[in-house]
Amino acid sequence: MSGALKHFFDQVYYPCLDETRGRPFGYYVHGGSDTTGAVRGIESVTTGLGWRRAAPAVTVTGEPGRADLEACWELGRRSPPG
């Protein structure tokens, strides 16, 4: 998980714990050769916050290809349900 995302979670976790429960979220992760730790960290924190994943995570290792970029585009284009 990037330092910026970890810092964000560190700052908002307790203030947002009750206020954001049930909110939809989506994310992408890019790693040089592995994304397992970042995915595990994000899933752990968002589970604790009670957020619900609105779309499958986009995970990319190595150089992003066309399909990876399209998956990220689609993730950003989606409107949360409801």
MDTraj code that builds the backbone (N, CA, C; nanometers):
import mdtraj as md
import numpy as np

residues = "MET SER GLY ALA LEU LYS HIS PHE PHE ASP GLN VAL TYR TYR PRO CYS LEU ASP GLU THR ARG GLY ARG PRO PHE GLY TYR TYR VAL HIS GLY GLY SER ASP THR THR GLY ALA VAL ARG GLY ILE GLU SER VAL THR THR GLY LEU GLY TRP ARG ARG ALA ALA PRO ALA VAL THR VAL THR GLY GLU PRO GLY ARG ALA ASP LEU GLU ALA CYS TRP GLU LEU GLY ARG ARG SER PRO PRO GLY".split()
xyz = np.array([
    [0.0859, -0.1163, 0.0000],
    [0.0000, 0.0000, 0.0000],
    [0.0907, 0.1229, 0.0000],
    [0.0536, 0.2215, -0.0779],
    [0.1374, 0.3415, -0.0848],
    [0.1367, 0.4137, 0.0495],
    [0.2415, 0.4878, 0.0734],
    [0.2501, 0.5654, 0.1969],
    [0.1371, 0.6677, 0.2070],
    [0.1001, 0.7270, 0.0945],
    [-0.0075, 0.8261, 0.0950],
    [-0.1409, 0.7622, 0.1334],
    [-0.1691, 0.6430, 0.0826],
    [-0.2944, 0.5756, 0.1162],
    [-0.2932, 0.5327, 0.2627],
    [-0.1809, 0.4823, 0.3104],
    [-0.1715, 0.4439, 0.4518],
    [-0.1936, 0.5655, 0.5407],
    [-0.1328, 0.6771, 0.5057],
    [-0.1513, 0.8005, 0.5820],
    [-0.2995, 0.8407, 0.5828],
    [-0.3642, 0.8328, 0.4670],
    [-0.5070, 0.8643, 0.4587],
    [-0.5865, 0.7770, 0.5549],
    [-0.5659, 0.6449, 0.5479],
    [-0.6392, 0.5552, 0.6370],
    [-0.6081, 0.5846, 0.7842],
    [-0.4831, 0.6125, 0.8151],
    [-0.4461, 0.6449, 0.9530],
    [-0.5209, 0.7686, 1.0030],
    [-0.5406, 0.8661, 0.9154],
    [-0.6047, 0.9914, 0.9547],
    [-0.7570, 0.9814, 0.9623],
    [-0.8179, 0.8996, 0.8772],
    [-0.9652, 0.8982, 0.8707],
    [-1.0294, 0.7817, 0.9434],
    [-0.9531, 0.6820, 0.9834],
    [-1.0142, 0.5591, 1.0343],
    [-1.1137, 0.5866, 1.1472],
    [-1.0696, 0.6401, 1.2567],
    [-1.1598, 0.6604, 1.3701],
    [-1.2629, 0.7709, 1.3462],
    [-1.2247, 0.8849, 1.2862],
    [-1.3272, 0.9864, 1.2602],
    [-1.4378, 0.9388, 1.1646],
    [-1.4057, 0.8465, 1.0744],
    [-1.5034, 0.8010, 0.9751],
    [-1.5690, 0.6677, 1.0100],
    [-1.5261, 0.6060, 1.1167],
    [-1.5687, 0.4701, 1.1480],
    [-1.7201, 0.4539, 1.1459],
    [-1.7921, 0.5387, 1.2128],
    [-1.9379, 0.5264, 1.2179],
    [-2.0072, 0.5990, 1.1033],
    [-1.9479, 0.7068, 1.0568],
    [-2.0123, 0.7912, 0.9558],
    [-2.0128, 0.7322, 0.8156],
    [-1.9198, 0.6430, 0.7856],
    [-1.9078, 0.5947, 0.6472],
    [-1.9389, 0.4462, 0.6326],
    [-1.9854, 0.3837, 0.7369],
    [-2.0163, 0.2394, 0.7310],
    [-2.1142, 0.2115, 0.6164],
    [-2.0840, 0.1075, 0.5375],
    [-2.1704, 0.0682, 0.4264],
    [-2.1441, 0.1412, 0.2963],
    [-2.0510, 0.2344, 0.2957],
    [-2.0234, 0.3090, 0.1728],
    [-1.9543, 0.2207, 0.0697],
    [-1.9863, 0.2412, -0.0590],
    [-1.9197, 0.1647, -0.1646],
    [-1.7811, 0.2228, -0.1940],
    [-1.6906, 0.1369, -0.2389],
    [-1.5582, 0.1828, -0.2782],
    [-1.5036, 0.0906, -0.3861],
    [-1.4036, 0.1371, -0.4535],
    [-1.3303, 0.0583, -0.5511],
    [-1.1851, 0.1023, -0.5468],
    [-1.0974, 0.0181, -0.5981],
    [-0.9561, 0.0557, -0.5978],
    [-0.8773, -0.0227, -0.7025],
    [-0.7611, 0.0337, -0.7355],
    [-0.6650, -0.0385, -0.8182],
    [-0.5316, -0.0369, -0.7467],
    [-0.4521, -0.1387, -0.7734],
    [-0.3195, -0.1511, -0.7135],
    [-0.2215, -0.1870, -0.8240],
    [-0.1072, -0.1202, -0.8242],
    [-0.0011, -0.1513, -0.9190],
    [0.1253, -0.1836, -0.8410],
    [0.1873, -0.2939, -0.8751],
    [0.3128, -0.3321, -0.8118],
    [0.4111, -0.3820, -0.9158],
    [0.5375, -0.3741, -0.8835],
    [0.6392, -0.4209, -0.9758],
    [0.6276, -0.5697, -1.0051],
    [0.6140, -0.6510, -0.8994],
    [0.6042, -0.7958, -0.9201],
    [0.4972, -0.8615, -0.8340],
    [0.4382, -0.7868, -0.7395],
    [0.3398, -0.8465, -0.6494],
    [0.2500, -0.7373, -0.5920],
    [0.1240, -0.7695, -0.5717],
    [0.0300, -0.6743, -0.5113],
    [-0.0388, -0.7341, -0.3879],
    [0.0020, -0.8534, -0.3484],
    [-0.0664, -0.9267, -0.2420],
    [-0.0737, -0.8482, -0.1118],
    [0.0360, -0.7922, -0.0669],
    [0.0382, -0.7190, 0.0599],
    [-0.0489, -0.5946, 0.0561],
    [-0.0438, -0.5213, -0.0542],
    [-0.1255, -0.4005, -0.0666],
    [-0.2735, -0.4352, -0.0664],
    [-0.3111, -0.5384, -0.1407],
    [-0.4509, -0.5809, -0.1451],
    [-0.4965, -0.6240, -0.0061],
    [-0.4154, -0.7034, 0.0613],
    [-0.4495, -0.7500, 0.1958],
    [-0.4687, -0.6314, 0.2908],
    [-0.3809, -0.5333, 0.2844],
    [-0.3916, -0.4162, 0.3704],
    [-0.5177, -0.3349, 0.3425],
    [-0.5454, -0.3101, 0.2168],
    [-0.6642, -0.2329, 0.1796],
    [-0.7909, -0.3071, 0.2205],
    [-0.7957, -0.4370, 0.1923],
    [-0.9139, -0.5162, 0.2285],
    [-0.9339, -0.5189, 0.3806],
    [-0.8263, -0.5268, 0.4550],
    [-0.8350, -0.5302, 0.6003],
    [-0.8918, -0.3995, 0.6561],
    [-0.8379, -0.2875, 0.6110],
    [-0.8822, -0.1581, 0.6619],
    [-1.0261, -0.1298, 0.6199],
    [-1.0596, -0.1559, 0.4947],
    [-1.1954, -0.1259, 0.4484],
    [-1.2983, -0.2187, 0.5125],
    [-1.2587, -0.3417, 0.5431],
    [-1.3486, -0.4308, 0.6168],
    [-1.3742, -0.3746, 0.7560],
    [-1.2691, -0.3279, 0.8213],
    [-1.2836, -0.2671, 0.9536],
    [-1.3719, -0.1435, 0.9514],
    [-1.3644, -0.0674, 0.8430],
    [-1.4478, 0.0518, 0.8291],
    [-1.5923, 0.0162, 0.7939],
    [-1.6138, -0.1076, 0.7509],
    [-1.7480, -0.1487, 0.7122],
    [-1.7867, -0.1028, 0.5729],
    [-1.6859, -0.0705, 0.4896],
    [-1.7144, -0.0315, 0.3520],
    [-1.7418, -0.1566, 0.2701],
    [-1.8136, -0.1404, 0.1590],
    [-1.8405, -0.2543, 0.0721],
    [-1.7830, -0.2285, -0.0669],
    [-1.7163, -0.3279, -0.1185],
    [-1.6536, -0.3147, -0.2503],
    [-1.7625, -0.3118, -0.3564],
    [-1.7650, -0.2063, -0.4377],
    [-1.8656, -0.1884, -0.5411],
    [-1.8222, -0.2468, -0.6746],
    [-1.6958, -0.2797, -0.6861],
    [-1.6420, -0.3359, -0.8109],
    [-1.5207, -0.4196, -0.7755],
    [-1.4903, -0.5187, -0.8569],
    [-1.3693, -0.5971, -0.8311],
    [-1.2448, -0.5073, -0.8356],
    [-1.1480, -0.5379, -0.7514],
    [-1.0223, -0.4629, -0.7525],
    [-0.9496, -0.4858, -0.8841],
    [-0.8814, -0.3844, -0.9299],
    [-0.7947, -0.3968, -1.0468],
    [-0.6528, -0.4070, -0.9938],
    [-0.5880, -0.5194, -1.0178],
    [-0.4506, -0.5388, -0.9721],
    [-0.3613, -0.5567, -1.0936],
    [-0.2518, -0.4843, -1.0956],
    [-0.1602, -0.4843, -1.2092],
    [-0.0188, -0.5037, -1.1580],
    [0.0534, -0.5966, -1.2168],
    [0.1956, -0.6116, -1.1876],
    [0.2739, -0.5866, -1.3151],
    [0.3908, -0.5291, -1.2980],
    [0.4742, -0.4993, -1.4139],
    [0.4199, -0.3814, -1.4920],
    [0.4600, -0.3753, -1.6158],
    [0.4176, -0.2665, -1.7046],
    [0.2688, -0.2805, -1.7365],
    [0.1879, -0.1770, -1.7091],
    [0.0451, -0.1873, -1.7401],
    [0.0222, -0.2004, -1.8909],
    [-0.0646, -0.2918, -1.9268],
    [-0.1006, -0.3108, -2.0668],
    [-0.2317, -0.2413, -2.0984],
    [-0.2729, -0.2510, -2.2208],
    [-0.3962, -0.1864, -2.2653],
    [-0.5168, -0.2336, -2.1835],
    [-0.5270, -0.3643, -2.1605],
    [-0.6402, -0.4180, -2.0839],
    [-0.6394, -0.3644, -1.9402],
    [-0.5207, -0.3472, -1.8819],
    [-0.5101, -0.2916, -1.7464],
    [-0.5602, -0.1474, -1.7430],
    [-0.5193, -0.0697, -1.8413],
    [-0.5617, 0.0700, -1.8480],
    [-0.7124, 0.0804, -1.8693],
    [-0.7660, -0.0066, -1.9527],
    [-0.9106, -0.0074, -1.9759],
    [-0.9857, -0.0474, -1.8488],
    [-0.9312, -0.1427, -1.7729],
    [-0.9947, -0.1836, -1.6474],
    [-0.9955, -0.0674, -1.5478],
    [-0.8877, 0.0084, -1.5414],
    [-0.8829, 0.1251, -1.4529],
    [-0.9813, 0.2326, -1.5000],
    [-0.9880, 0.2519, -1.6288],
    [-1.0827, 0.3488, -1.6855],
    [-1.2255, 0.3089, -1.6471],
    [-1.2571, 0.1832, -1.6638],
    [-1.3912, 0.1328, -1.6314],
    [-1.4203, 0.1483, -1.4817],
    [-1.3230, 0.1204, -1.3987],
    [-1.3391, 0.1358, -1.2546],
    [-1.3731, 0.2806, -1.2193],
    [-1.3026, 0.3739, -1.2779],
    [-1.3269, 0.5153, -1.2511],
    [-1.4567, 0.5661, -1.3113],
    [-1.5024, 0.5028, -1.4143],
    [-1.6241, 0.5455, -1.4835],
    [-1.7497, 0.5002, -1.4119],
    [-1.7389, 0.3923, -1.3368],
    [-1.8575, 0.3350, -1.2705],
    [-1.9188, 0.4314, -1.1711],
    [-2.0482, 0.4315, -1.1675],
    [-2.1208, 0.5068, -1.0648],
    [-2.1539, 0.4086, -0.9532],
    [-2.1436, 0.4519, -0.8287],
    [-2.1815, 0.3621, -0.7198],
    [-2.3293, 0.3262, -0.7309],
    [-2.3629, 0.2015, -0.6992],
    [-2.5036, 0.1618, -0.7042],
    [-2.5853, 0.2363, -0.5984],
    [-2.7117, 0.2493, -0.6246],
    [-2.7998, 0.3074, -0.5250],
    [-2.8504, 0.4381, -0.5647],
])
top = md.Topology()
chain = top.add_chain()
for i, resn in enumerate(residues, 1):
    res = top.add_residue(resn, chain, resSeq=i)
    for name in ("N", "CA", "C"):
        top.add_atom(name, md.element.get_by_symbol(name[0]), res)
traj = md.Trajectory(xyz[None], top)
